[in-house]
Amino acid sequence: MEKFTTSPFSLLSVVCATFGHDYAETRKITNHISEYTCCHCGKEVTDNMKGTLEILTVKIKETNNVLASFYAKKNQKIPA
Ligand SMILES: [Zn+2]
């Protein structure tokens, strides 16, 4: 009889709550701004202009998309 059915999600959330999130960089936006996802619970965060991490909302993701394309264009125009 399986009495102890552990949910991986809640277990990992406990790990995050105890030890903090283990973020891995998932996308580089600029030299100073990247997006990260927690390896354990899948929480997404991003660097902001203040240099701190904030939760990656849909709106911020859109802003990052614009920023990333702007940054890529800017970097292409390096004078020879
Ligand atoms: Zn986490």
PDB file of the backbone (N, CA, C, O) and the ligand in Angstrom, with CONECT records:
HET     ZN  A 101       1
ATOM      1  N   MET A   1       0.833  -1.207   0.000  1.00  0.00           N
ATOM      2  CA  MET A   1       0.000   0.000   0.000  1.00  0.00           C
ATOM      3  C   MET A   1       0.869   1.258   0.000  1.00  0.00           C
ATOM      4  O   MET A   1       1.750   1.413   0.846  1.00  0.00           O
ATOM      5  N   GLU A   2       0.617   2.138  -0.938  1.00  0.00           N
ATOM      6  CA  GLU A   2       1.393   3.373  -0.976  1.00  0.00           C
ATOM      7  C   GLU A   2       0.708   4.454  -0.152  1.00  0.00           C
ATOM      8  O   GLU A   2      -0.173   5.170  -0.628  1.00  0.00           O
ATOM      9  N   LYS A   3       1.132   4.544   1.070  1.00  0.00           N
ATOM     10  CA  LYS A   3       0.515   5.530   1.961  1.00  0.00           C
ATOM     11  C   LYS A   3       1.146   6.912   1.756  1.00  0.00           C
ATOM     12  O   LYS A   3       0.480   7.938   1.892  1.00  0.00           O
ATOM     13  N   PHE A   4       2.430   6.916   1.431  1.00  0.00           N
ATOM     14  CA  PHE A   4       3.155   8.181   1.346  1.00  0.00           C
ATOM     15  C   PHE A   4       3.374   8.585  -0.113  1.00  0.00           C
ATOM     16  O   PHE A   4       4.459   8.397  -0.664  1.00  0.00           O
ATOM     17  N   THR A   5       2.358   9.129  -0.713  1.00  0.00           N
ATOM     18  CA  THR A   5       2.514   9.626  -2.077  1.00  0.00           C
ATOM     19  C   THR A   5       2.956  11.086  -1.993  1.00  0.00           C
ATOM     20  O   THR A   5       2.169  11.977  -1.675  1.00  0.00           O
ATOM     21  N   THR A   6       4.219  11.300  -2.283  1.00  0.00           N
ATOM     22  CA  THR A   6       4.751  12.651  -2.189  1.00  0.00           C
ATOM     23  C   THR A   6       4.605  13.364  -3.526  1.00  0.00           C
ATOM     24  O   THR A   6       4.949  12.816  -4.573  1.00  0.00           O
ATOM     25  N   SER A   7       4.110  14.550  -3.482  1.00  0.00           N
ATOM     26  CA  SER A   7       4.020  15.366  -4.689  1.00  0.00           C
ATOM     27  C   SER A   7       5.374  16.036  -4.928  1.00  0.00           C
ATOM     28  O   SER A   7       5.852  16.774  -4.067  1.00  0.00           O
ATOM     29  N   PRO A   8       5.995  15.793  -6.076  1.00  0.00           N
ATOM     30  CA  PRO A   8       7.304  16.391  -6.345  1.00  0.00           C
ATOM     31  C   PRO A   8       7.262  17.905  -6.286  1.00  0.00           C
ATOM     32  O   PRO A   8       8.220  18.541  -5.848  1.00  0.00           O
ATOM     33  N   PHE A   9       6.150  18.485  -6.728  1.00  0.00           N
ATOM     34  CA  PHE A   9       6.068  19.943  -6.778  1.00  0.00           C
ATOM     35  C   PHE A   9       6.155  20.550  -5.385  1.00  0.00           C
ATOM     36  O   PHE A   9       6.954  21.456  -5.149  1.00  0.00           O
ATOM     37  N   SER A  10       5.324  20.047  -4.447  1.00  0.00           N
ATOM     38  CA  SER A  10       5.319  20.623  -3.104  1.00  0.00           C
ATOM     39  C   SER A  10       6.644  20.352  -2.404  1.00  0.00           C
ATOM     40  O   SER A  10       7.133  21.182  -1.638  1.00  0.00           O
ATOM     41  N   LEU A  11       7.222  19.178  -2.674  1.00  0.00           N
ATOM     42  CA  LEU A  11       8.505  18.832  -2.072  1.00  0.00           C
ATOM     43  C   LEU A  11       9.580  19.813  -2.533  1.00  0.00           C
ATOM     44  O   LEU A  11      10.384  20.286  -1.730  1.00  0.00           O
ATOM     45  N   LEU A  12       9.588  20.114  -3.831  1.00  0.00           N
ATOM     46  CA  LEU A  12      10.580  21.046  -4.373  1.00  0.00           C
ATOM     47  C   LEU A  12      10.321  22.463  -3.887  1.00  0.00           C
ATOM     48  O   LEU A  12      11.257  23.241  -3.701  1.00  0.00           O
ATOM     49  N   SER A  13       9.058  22.797  -3.682  1.00  0.00           N
ATOM     50  CA  SER A  13       8.740  24.119  -3.155  1.00  0.00           C
ATOM     51  C   SER A  13       9.305  24.287  -1.761  1.00  0.00           C
ATOM     52  O   SER A  13       9.749  25.370  -1.381  1.00  0.00           O
ATOM     53  N   VAL A  14       9.285  23.188  -0.994  1.00  0.00           N
ATOM     54  CA  VAL A  14       9.873  23.208   0.353  1.00  0.00           C
ATOM     55  C   VAL A  14      11.376  23.433   0.239  1.00  0.00           C
ATOM     56  O   VAL A  14      11.956  24.189   1.018  1.00  0.00           O
ATOM     57  N   VAL A  15      12.002  22.780  -0.728  1.00  0.00           N
ATOM     58  CA  VAL A  15      13.440  22.963  -0.965  1.00  0.00           C
ATOM     59  C   VAL A  15      13.725  24.433  -1.268  1.00  0.00           C
ATOM     60  O   VAL A  15      14.665  25.011  -0.721  1.00  0.00           O
ATOM     61  N   CYS A  16      12.923  25.029  -2.129  1.00  0.00           N
ATOM     62  CA  CYS A  16      13.101  26.441  -2.487  1.00  0.00           C
ATOM     63  C   CYS A  16      12.864  27.350  -1.285  1.00  0.00           C
ATOM     64  O   CYS A  16      13.595  28.317  -1.069  1.00  0.00           O
ATOM     65  N   ALA A  17      11.831  27.025  -0.506  1.00  0.00           N
ATOM     66  CA  ALA A  17      11.499  27.847   0.656  1.00  0.00           C
ATOM     67  C   ALA A  17      12.605  27.767   1.702  1.00  0.00           C
ATOM     68  O   ALA A  17      12.865  28.731   2.422  1.00  0.00           O
ATOM     69  N   THR A  18      13.254  26.606   1.777  1.00  0.00           N
ATOM     70  CA  THR A  18      14.290  26.397   2.789  1.00  0.00           C
ATOM     71  C   THR A  18      15.637  26.932   2.337  1.00  0.00           C
ATOM     72  O   THR A  18      16.312  27.655   3.069  1.00  0.00           O
ATOM     73  N   PHE A  19      16.020  26.565   1.118  1.00  0.00           N
ATOM     74  CA  PHE A  19      17.374  26.890   0.660  1.00  0.00           C
ATOM     75  C   PHE A  19      17.408  28.045  -0.348  1.00  0.00           C
ATOM     76  O   PHE A  19      18.481  28.518  -0.722  1.00  0.00           O
ATOM     77  N   GLY A  20      16.248  28.486  -0.776  1.00  0.00           N
ATOM     78  CA  GLY A  20      16.199  29.524  -1.799  1.00  0.00           C
ATOM     79  C   GLY A  20      16.142  28.906  -3.179  1.00  0.00           C
ATOM     80  O   GLY A  20      16.481  27.735  -3.348  1.00  0.00           O
ATOM     81  N   HIS A  21      15.723  29.667  -4.157  1.00  0.00           N
ATOM     82  CA  HIS A  21      15.599  29.170  -5.522  1.00  0.00           C
ATOM     83  C   HIS A  21      16.977  28.972  -6.144  1.00  0.00           C
ATOM     84  O   HIS A  21      17.939  29.666  -5.815  1.00  0.00           O
ATOM     85  N   ASP A  22      17.037  28.010  -7.045  1.00  0.00           N
ATOM     86  CA  ASP A  22      18.290  27.714  -7.736  1.00  0.00           C
ATOM     87  C   ASP A  22      18.122  28.129  -9.203  1.00  0.00           C
ATOM     88  O   ASP A  22      17.769  27.317 -10.058  1.00  0.00           O
ATOM     89  N   TYR A  23      18.381  29.405  -9.467  1.00  0.00           N
ATOM     90  CA  TYR A  23      18.107  29.949 -10.792  1.00  0.00           C
ATOM     91  C   TYR A  23      19.199  29.612 -11.797  1.00  0.00           C
ATOM     92  O   TYR A  23      20.391  29.694 -11.500  1.00  0.00           O
ATOM     93  N   ALA A  24      18.762  29.232 -12.999  1.00  0.00           N
ATOM     94  CA  ALA A  24      19.678  29.028 -14.108  1.00  0.00           C
ATOM     95  C   ALA A  24      19.302  30.018 -15.200  1.00  0.00           C
ATOM     96  O   ALA A  24      18.120  30.224 -15.474  1.00  0.00           O
ATOM     97  N   GLU A  25      20.295  30.627 -15.820  1.00  0.00           N
ATOM     98  CA  GLU A  25      20.028  31.618 -16.862  1.00  0.00           C
ATOM     99  C   GLU A  25      19.385  30.937 -18.073  1.00  0.00           C
ATOM    100  O   GLU A  25      19.931  29.975 -18.614  1.00  0.00           O
ATOM    101  N   THR A  26      18.230  31.439 -18.490  1.00  0.00           N
ATOM    102  CA  THR A  26      17.540  30.851 -19.635  1.00  0.00           C
ATOM    103  C   THR A  26      17.651  31.724 -20.876  1.00  0.00           C
ATOM    104  O   THR A  26      17.567  31.225 -21.998  1.00  0.00           O
ATOM    105  N   ARG A  27      17.839  33.012 -20.682  1.00  0.00           N
ATOM    106  CA  ARG A  27      17.929  33.904 -21.837  1.00  0.00           C
ATOM    107  C   ARG A  27      18.700  35.160 -21.456  1.00  0.00           C
ATOM    108  O   ARG A  27      18.468  35.753 -20.403  1.00  0.00           O
ATOM    109  N   LYS A  28      19.618  35.554 -22.326  1.00  0.00           N
ATOM    110  CA  LYS A  28      20.364  36.777 -22.089  1.00  0.00           C
ATOM    111  C   LYS A  28      19.718  37.898 -22.885  1.00  0.00           C
ATOM    112  O   LYS A  28      19.575  37.801 -24.104  1.00  0.00           O
ATOM    113  N   ILE A  29      19.330  38.961 -22.195  1.00  0.00           N
ATOM    114  CA  ILE A  29      18.679  40.090 -22.868  1.00  0.00           C
ATOM    115  C   ILE A  29      19.735  41.120 -23.260  1.00  0.00           C
ATOM    116  O   ILE A  29      19.876  41.454 -24.436  1.00  0.00           O
ATOM    117  N   THR A  30      20.465  41.615 -22.286  1.00  0.00           N
ATOM    118  CA  THR A  30      21.585  42.521 -22.530  1.00  0.00           C
ATOM    119  C   THR A  30      22.751  42.058 -21.656  1.00  0.00           C
ATOM    120  O   THR A  30      22.672  41.016 -21.006  1.00  0.00           O
ATOM    121  N   ASN A  31      23.814  42.827 -21.646  1.00  0.00           N
ATOM    122  CA  ASN A  31      24.950  42.482 -20.790  1.00  0.00           C
ATOM    123  C   ASN A  31      24.569  42.464 -19.313  1.00  0.00           C
ATOM    124  O   ASN A  31      25.183  41.760 -18.511  1.00  0.00           O
ATOM    125  N   HIS A  32      23.554  43.243 -18.966  1.00  0.00           N
ATOM    126  CA  HIS A  32      23.207  43.388 -17.551  1.00  0.00           C
ATOM    127  C   HIS A  32      21.875  42.742 -17.191  1.00  0.00           C
ATOM    128  O   HIS A  32      21.558  42.586 -16.012  1.00  0.00           O
ATOM    129  N   ILE A  33      21.095  42.365 -18.201  1.00  0.00           N
ATOM    130  CA  ILE A  33      19.765  41.824 -17.926  1.00  0.00           C
ATOM    131  C   ILE A  33      19.615  40.437 -18.542  1.00  0.00           C
ATOM    132  O   ILE A  33      19.856  40.248 -19.735  1.00  0.00           O
ATOM    133  N   SER A  34      19.219  39.478 -17.726  1.00  0.00           N
ATOM    134  CA  SER A  34      18.966  38.120 -18.179  1.00  0.00           C
ATOM    135  C   SER A  34      17.679  37.602 -17.558  1.00  0.00           C
ATOM    136  O   SER A  34      17.174  38.151 -16.579  1.00  0.00           O
ATOM    137  N   GLU A  35      17.155  36.522 -18.156  1.00  0.00           N
ATOM    138  CA  GLU A  35      16.006  35.847 -17.566  1.00  0.00           C
ATOM    139  C   GLU A  35      16.490  34.530 -16.961  1.00  0.00           C
ATOM    140  O   GLU A  35      17.378  33.874 -17.504  1.00  0.00           O
ATOM    141  N   TYR A  36      15.900  34.156 -15.841  1.00  0.00           N
ATOM    142  CA  TYR A  36      16.306  32.940 -15.141  1.00  0.00           C
ATOM    143  C   TYR A  36      15.093  32.097 -14.789  1.00  0.00           C
ATOM    144  O   TYR A  36      13.998  32.618 -14.578  1.00  0.00           O
ATOM    145  N   THR A  37      15.300  30.786 -14.730  1.00  0.00           N
ATOM    146  CA  THR A  37      14.258  29.869 -14.275  1.00  0.00           C
ATOM    147  C   THR A  37      14.820  29.020 -13.148  1.00  0.00           C
ATOM    148  O   THR A  37      15.955  28.549 -13.226  1.00  0.00           O
ATOM    149  N   CYS A  38      14.029  28.823 -12.103  1.00  0.00           N
ATOM    150  CA  CYS A  38      14.461  27.990 -10.983  1.00  0.00           C
ATOM    151  C   CYS A  38      14.446  26.522 -11.417  1.00  0.00           C
ATOM    152  O   CYS A  38      13.450  26.035 -11.951  1.00  0.00           O
ATOM    153  N   CYS A  39      15.558  25.825 -11.182  1.00  0.00           N
ATOM    154  CA  CYS A  39      15.689  24.421 -11.572  1.00  0.00           C
ATOM    155  C   CYS A  39      14.697  23.538 -10.822  1.00  0.00           C
ATOM    156  O   CYS A  39      14.328  22.470 -11.310  1.00  0.00           O
ATOM    157  N   HIS A  40      14.266  23.969  -9.652  1.00  0.00           N
ATOM    158  CA  HIS A  40      13.436  23.116  -8.802  1.00  0.00           C
ATOM    159  C   HIS A  40      11.942  23.337  -9.018  1.00  0.00           C
ATOM    160  O   HIS A  40      11.193  22.376  -9.196  1.00  0.00           O
ATOM    161  N   CYS A  41      11.505  24.590  -9.005  1.00  0.00           N
ATOM    162  CA  CYS A  41      10.060  24.846  -9.055  1.00  0.00           C
ATOM    163  C   CYS A  41       9.624  25.522 -10.350  1.00  0.00           C
ATOM    164  O   CYS A  41       8.426  25.667 -10.592  1.00  0.00           O
ATOM    165  N   GLY A  42      10.581  25.940 -11.195  1.00  0.00           N
ATOM    166  CA  GLY A  42      10.222  26.526 -12.477  1.00  0.00           C
ATOM    167  C   GLY A  42       9.838  27.995 -12.412  1.00  0.00           C
ATOM    168  O   GLY A  42       9.347  28.547 -13.396  1.00  0.00           O
ATOM    169  N   LYS A  43      10.054  28.638 -11.268  1.00  0.00           N
ATOM    170  CA  LYS A  43       9.741  30.058 -11.135  1.00  0.00           C
ATOM    171  C   LYS A  43      10.654  30.880 -12.043  1.00  0.00           C
ATOM    172  O   LYS A  43      11.862  30.649 -12.100  1.00  0.00           O
ATOM    173  N   GLU A  44      10.059  31.843 -12.753  1.00  0.00           N
ATOM    174  CA  GLU A  44      10.832  32.668 -13.689  1.00  0.00           C
ATOM    175  C   GLU A  44      11.020  34.066 -13.128  1.00  0.00           C
ATOM    176  O   GLU A  44      10.073  34.695 -12.656  1.00  0.00           O
ATOM    177  N   VAL A  45      12.255  34.544 -13.188  1.00  0.00           N
ATOM    178  CA  VAL A  45      12.565  35.904 -12.749  1.00  0.00           C
ATOM    179  C   VAL A  45      13.473  36.563 -13.781  1.00  0.00           C
ATOM    180  O   VAL A  45      13.998  35.907 -14.680  1.00  0.00           O
ATOM    181  N   THR A  46      13.643  37.858 -13.634  1.00  0.00           N
ATOM    182  CA  THR A  46      14.529  38.598 -14.528  1.00  0.00           C
ATOM    183  C   THR A  46      15.237  39.706 -13.759  1.00  0.00           C
ATOM    184  O   THR A  46      14.742  40.184 -12.738  1.00  0.00           O
ATOM    185  N   ASP A  47      16.382  40.101 -14.253  1.00  0.00           N
ATOM    186  CA  ASP A  47      17.028  41.283 -13.701  1.00  0.00           C
ATOM    187  C   ASP A  47      16.197  42.492 -14.100  1.00  0.00           C
ATOM    188  O   ASP A  47      15.595  42.506 -15.174  1.00  0.00           O
ATOM    189  N   ASN A  48      16.162  43.497 -13.250  1.00  0.00           N
ATOM    190  CA  ASN A  48      15.523  44.740 -13.660  1.00  0.00           C
ATOM    191  C   ASN A  48      16.548  45.873 -13.652  1.00  0.00           C
ATOM    192  O   ASN A  48      17.729  45.665 -13.374  1.00  0.00           O
ATOM    193  N   MET A  49      16.068  47.070 -13.962  1.00  0.00           N
ATOM    194  CA  MET A  49      16.961  48.223 -14.095  1.00  0.00           C
ATOM    195  C   MET A  49      17.658  48.572 -12.774  1.00  0.00           C
ATOM    196  O   MET A  49      18.718  49.198 -12.762  1.00  0.00           O
ATOM    197  N   LYS A  50      17.040  48.152 -11.667  1.00  0.00           N
ATOM    198  CA  LYS A  50      17.607  48.458 -10.354  1.00  0.00           C
ATOM    199  C   LYS A  50      18.703  47.463  -9.975  1.00  0.00           C
ATOM    200  O   LYS A  50      19.380  47.635  -8.962  1.00  0.00           O
ATOM    201  N   GLY A  51      18.873  46.421 -10.793  1.00  0.00           N
ATOM    202  CA  GLY A  51      19.899  45.428 -10.503  1.00  0.00           C
ATOM    203  C   GLY A  51      19.439  44.360  -9.538  1.00  0.00           C
ATOM    204  O   GLY A  51      20.253  43.599  -9.015  1.00  0.00           O
ATOM    205  N   THR A  52      18.126  44.294  -9.295  1.00  0.00           N
ATOM    206  CA  THR A  52      17.588  43.232  -8.450  1.00  0.00           C
ATOM    207  C   THR A  52      16.725  42.296  -9.301  1.00  0.00           C
ATOM    208  O   THR A  52      16.397  42.606 -10.446  1.00  0.00           O
ATOM    209  N   LEU A  53      16.367  41.152  -8.726  1.00  0.00           N
ATOM    210  CA  LEU A  53      15.535  40.199  -9.449  1.00  0.00           C
ATOM    211  C   LEU A  53      14.074  40.492  -9.199  1.00  0.00           C
ATOM    212  O   LEU A  53      13.680  40.826  -8.082  1.00  0.00           O
ATOM    213  N   GLU A  54      13.258  40.366 -10.255  1.00  0.00           N
ATOM    214  CA  GLU A  54      11.825  40.478 -10.060  1.00  0.00           C
ATOM    215  C   GLU A  54      11.119  39.391 -10.864  1.00  0.00           C
ATOM    216  O   GLU A  54      11.669  38.856 -11.827  1.00  0.00           O
ATOM    217  N   ILE A  55       9.889  39.075 -10.453  1.00  0.00           N
ATOM    218  CA  ILE A  55       9.141  37.995 -11.090  1.00  0.00           C
ATOM    219  C   ILE A  55       8.869  38.342 -12.547  1.00  0.00           C
ATOM    220  O   ILE A  55       8.448  39.452 -12.872  1.00  0.00           O
ATOM    221  N   LEU A  56       9.119  37.364 -13.421  1.00  0.00           N
ATOM    222  CA  LEU A  56       8.966  37.576 -14.861  1.00  0.00           C
ATOM    223  C   LEU A  56       7.498  37.454 -15.250  1.00  0.00           C
ATOM    224  O   LEU A  56       6.988  36.352 -15.451  1.00  0.00           O
ATOM    225  N   THR A  57       6.832  38.587 -15.352  1.00  0.00           N
ATOM    226  CA  THR A  57       5.432  38.591 -15.774  1.00  0.00           C
ATOM    227  C   THR A  57       5.374  38.675 -17.293  1.00  0.00           C
ATOM    228  O   THR A  57       6.388  38.912 -17.949  1.00  0.00           O
ATOM    229  N   VAL A  58       4.178  38.478 -17.849  1.00  0.00           N
ATOM    230  CA  VAL A  58       4.001  38.554 -19.300  1.00  0.00           C
ATOM    231  C   VAL A  58       4.418  39.929 -19.814  1.00  0.00           C
ATOM    232  O   VAL A  58       5.046  40.049 -20.867  1.00  0.00           O
ATOM    233  N   LYS A  59       4.060  40.964 -19.055  1.00  0.00           N
ATOM    234  CA  LYS A  59       4.367  42.338 -19.458  1.00  0.00           C
ATOM    235  C   LYS A  59       5.890  42.571 -19.480  1.00  0.00           C
ATOM    236  O   LYS A  59       6.421  43.177 -20.411  1.00  0.00           O
ATOM    237  N   ILE A  60       6.569  42.086 -18.453  1.00  0.00           N
ATOM    238  CA  ILE A  60       8.020  42.259 -18.387  1.00  0.00           C
ATOM    239  C   ILE A  60       8.693  41.441 -19.491  1.00  0.00           C
ATOM    240  O   ILE A  60       9.697  41.867 -20.062  1.00  0.00           O
ATOM    241  N   LYS A  61       8.131  40.259 -19.787  1.00  0.00           N
ATOM    242  CA  LYS A  61       8.669  39.415 -20.847  1.00  0.00           C
ATOM    243  C   LYS A  61       8.608  40.157 -22.190  1.00  0.00           C
ATOM    244  O   LYS A  61       9.548  40.104 -22.984  1.00  0.00           O
ATOM    245  N   GLU A  62       7.485  40.850 -22.429  1.00  0.00           N
ATOM    246  CA  GLU A  62       7.339  41.642 -23.657  1.00  0.00           C
ATOM    247  C   GLU A  62       8.372  42.759 -23.704  1.00  0.00           C
ATOM    248  O   GLU A  62       8.978  43.013 -24.745  1.00  0.00           O
ATOM    249  N   THR A  63       8.567  43.424 -22.570  1.00  0.00           N
ATOM    250  CA  THR A  63       9.564  44.491 -22.481  1.00  0.00           C
ATOM    251  C   THR A  63      10.948  43.931 -22.786  1.00  0.00           C
ATOM    252  O   THR A  63      11.732  44.553 -23.503  1.00  0.00           O
ATOM    253  N   ASN A  64      11.244  42.754 -22.237  1.00  0.00           N
ATOM    254  CA  ASN A  64      12.538  42.120 -22.486  1.00  0.00           C
ATOM    255  C   ASN A  64      12.712  41.764 -23.963  1.00  0.00           C
ATOM    256  O   ASN A  64      13.809  41.886 -24.507  1.00  0.00           O
ATOM    257  N   ASN A  65      11.622  41.321 -24.614  1.00  0.00           N
ATOM    258  CA  ASN A  65      11.684  41.002 -26.043  1.00  0.00           C
ATOM    259  C   ASN A  65      12.082  42.228 -26.860  1.00  0.00           C
ATOM    260  O   ASN A  65      12.931  42.149 -27.747  1.00  0.00           O
ATOM    261  N   VAL A  66      11.455  43.363 -26.547  1.00  0.00           N
ATOM    262  CA  VAL A  66      11.756  44.621 -27.236  1.00  0.00           C
ATOM    263  C   VAL A  66      13.201  45.020 -26.966  1.00  0.00           C
ATOM    264  O   VAL A  66      13.940  45.405 -27.873  1.00  0.00           O
ATOM    265  N   LEU A  67      13.584  44.919 -25.701  1.00  0.00           N
ATOM    266  CA  LEU A  67      14.933  45.276 -25.269  1.00  0.00           C
ATOM    267  C   LEU A  67      15.974  44.398 -25.967  1.00  0.00           C
ATOM    268  O   LEU A  67      17.018  44.883 -26.403  1.00  0.00           O
ATOM    269  N   ALA A  68      15.675  43.098 -26.065  1.00  0.00           N
ATOM    270  CA  ALA A  68      16.605  42.145 -26.680  1.00  0.00           C
ATOM    271  C   ALA A  68      16.811  42.449 -28.163  1.00  0.00           C
ATOM    272  O   ALA A  68      17.938  42.393 -28.657  1.00  0.00           O
ATOM    273  N   SER A  69      15.720  42.771 -28.879  1.00  0.00           N
ATOM    274  CA  SER A  69      15.845  43.056 -30.307  1.00  0.00           C
ATOM    275  C   SER A  69      16.541  44.397 -30.530  1.00  0.00           C
ATOM    276  O   SER A  69      17.326  44.552 -31.465  1.00  0.00           O
ATOM    277  N   PHE A  70      16.245  45.358 -29.665  1.00  0.00           N
ATOM    278  CA  PHE A  70      16.901  46.658 -29.722  1.00  0.00           C
ATOM    279  C   PHE A  70      18.396  46.508 -29.467  1.00  0.00           C
ATOM    280  O   PHE A  70      19.220  47.112 -30.154  1.00  0.00           O
ATOM    281  N   TYR A  71      18.726  45.708 -28.487  1.00  0.00           N
ATOM    282  CA  TYR A  71      20.123  45.481 -28.100  1.00  0.00           C
ATOM    283  C   TYR A  71      20.880  44.764 -29.209  1.00  0.00           C
ATOM    284  O   TYR A  71      22.039  45.077 -29.481  1.00  0.00           O
ATOM    285  N   ALA A  72      20.216  43.793 -29.852  1.00  0.00           N
ATOM    286  CA  ALA A  72      20.846  43.038 -30.944  1.00  0.00           C
ATOM    287  C   ALA A  72      21.136  43.953 -32.129  1.00  0.00           C
ATOM    288  O   ALA A  72      22.204  43.871 -32.737  1.00  0.00           O
ATOM    289  N   LYS A  73      20.172  44.835 -32.459  1.00  0.00           N
ATOM    290  CA  LYS A  73      20.355  45.784 -33.568  1.00  0.00           C
ATOM    291  C   LYS A  73      21.504  46.740 -33.280  1.00  0.00           C
ATOM    292  O   LYS A  73      22.338  47.021 -34.140  1.00  0.00           O
ATOM    293  N   LYS A  74      21.524  47.224 -32.056  1.00  0.00           N
ATOM    294  CA  LYS A  74      22.547  48.176 -31.629  1.00  0.00           C
ATOM    295  C   LYS A  74      23.945  47.559 -31.771  1.00  0.00           C
ATOM    296  O   LYS A  74      24.896  48.210 -32.203  1.00  0.00           O
ATOM    297  N   ASN A  75      24.029  46.294 -31.395  1.00  0.00           N
ATOM    298  CA  ASN A  75      25.331  45.611 -31.435  1.00  0.00           C
ATOM    299  C   ASN A  75      25.778  45.274 -32.854  1.00  0.00           C
ATOM    300  O   ASN A  75      26.966  45.071 -33.105  1.00  0.00           O
ATOM    301  N   GLN A  76      24.821  45.215 -33.780  1.00  0.00           N
ATOM    302  CA  GLN A  76      25.184  44.938 -35.174  1.00  0.00           C
ATOM    303  C   GLN A  76      25.875  46.132 -35.824  1.00  0.00           C
ATOM    304  O   GLN A  76      26.688  45.993 -36.738  1.00  0.00           O
ATOM    305  N   LYS A  77      25.514  47.326 -35.307  1.00  0.00           N
ATOM    306  CA  LYS A  77      26.038  48.548 -35.939  1.00  0.00           C
ATOM    307  C   LYS A  77      27.365  48.987 -35.312  1.00  0.00           C
ATOM    308  O   LYS A  77      27.521  50.139 -34.905  1.00  0.00           O
ATOM    309  N   ILE A  78      28.292  48.073 -35.243  1.00  0.00           N
ATOM    310  CA  ILE A  78      29.604  48.426 -34.727  1.00  0.00           C
ATOM    311  C   ILE A  78      30.455  48.907 -35.896  1.00  0.00           C
ATOM    312  O   ILE A  78      30.703  48.148 -36.833  1.00  0.00           O
ATOM    313  N   PRO A  79      30.910  50.177 -35.851  1.00  0.00           N
ATOM    314  CA  PRO A  79      31.693  50.699 -36.974  1.00  0.00           C
ATOM    315  C   PRO A  79      33.026  49.938 -37.140  1.00  0.00           C
ATOM    316  O   PRO A  79      33.721  49.626 -36.173  1.00  0.00           O
ATOM    317  N   ALA A  80      33.334  49.665 -38.384  1.00  0.00           N
ATOM    318  CA  ALA A  80      34.545  48.888 -38.667  1.00  0.00           C
ATOM    319  C   ALA A  80      35.803  49.730 -38.444  1.00  0.00           C
ATOM    320  O   ALA A  80      36.916  49.240 -38.635  1.00  0.00           O
TER     321      ALA A  80
HETATM  322 ZN    ZN A 101      12.376  27.492  -6.876  1.00  0.00          ZN2+
END
